């Protein structure tokens, strides 16, 4: 049962951050277009490097399970902010996108509340600090 729980935690983190890591790299490849899109939404393009770092760096940190709770809170806030800035008002055409973003933010909030699970750097470092065996 532990393997199912631990594996599910790891796979859940992977699925949750995949969108962010891929999107972050896409923003690098389409930098000018993303900057223009942000500007059209009233967000200064100067923030784009920060967005890219948060999406790629935050995604990798959550996947690895390192500083998971704080990074998950940051990504939940980022997701809600993006929803408010770029996906309102809710229409029939974007309703699924809005609900999906709420679901992703909710997933990050659950991760922030419960932590990354045993197969994570956070758990490994905690076991190491307490002198426990470092096996999951």
Secondary structure, 3 states (H helix, E strand, C coil): CHHHHHHHHHHHHHHHHHHHHHHHHHHHHCHHHHHHHHHHCCCCHHHHHHHHHHHHHHHHHHHHCCCHHHHHHHHHHHHHHHHHHHCCCCCCCCHHHHHHHHHHHHHHHHHHHHCCCCCCHHHHHHHHHHCCCCCC
